[in-house]
Amino acid sequence: MIDMEKQGNIIVISGSSGVGKSTICRDLVKRLENAYLSVSVSTRTPGPGEVDGRDYYFVSKEEFQKQIEADNFFEYAEVFNNFYGTPKDKVIQAVNAGSTVILEIDIQGARQVKKLVPGAKMIFVLPPKQTELLKRLNGRGRDEKNVMEKRLAQVSNEIAAAWQYYEHMVINEDLNQAIEEIVAIIESKTGEQK
């Protein structure tokens, strides 16, 4: 386990596809002092404009399996037939350097992190409403129609699970306001809220 009392912090940011997690996380790194955004490893195909090493480390399923066997992941999960994982060495290095480490991960991964690091701050980002989420997903142009339908069907389950596992829920209706709320949560030292 990581002792965050003497080192950095781990912040878990989760939410349904298209809710704005990536945009929020990139902005948090700019606004917070000494913040590190963990780049996940993924077996999915890069989307338009995505860059290997910046958005994800894109690898084959075979390579991902080798990394699982070598215990190279802080957490990992299979989502919509692709694997995603957080490189363990980079997280530990950043925490030990005193950084605020931001993990943009799904609920499965978040549960694993919470077991390893009970002091991690868990933040779930909610859409203002499902119609807005559909509009955002369509605007990304990344998913096939059947994948988008699966993602939307999953939203209710994710939100129900989030109420069980996350201390903080933030609605992303106004991006700047949502980011400010998350910054305040990260910078708060005491008091849990929903």
KAKAWO-V157506 format. One line per field, one symbol per residue. ss: DSSP state (@ for helix, = for strand, . for the rest). phi: phi as a letter, one per 40 degrees, with the letter a starting at -180 (. if undefined). Layout:
# KAKAWO-V157506
ss: ???
phi: ???
This chain:
# KAKAWO-V157506
ss: ........=======.....@@@@@@@@@@@...===..===.........=...===..@@@@@@@@@...=======..======@@@@@@@@@...=====..@@@@@@@@@@....=======..@@@@@@@@@@@....@@@@@@@@@@@@@@@@@@@@@..=====..@@@@@@@@@@@@@.......
phi: .ccccbbcbbbbbbicdgchdccccccccccccfbbcccccacccdcdgcbcgbcaccbcccccccccccfcbcaaabbfgbbbabcccccccccccgcccbbcbccdccccccccbdcccbbbcbccacccccccccccgbbcdcccccccccdcccccccccbbcbbbcccbdcccccccdccccccbgcab
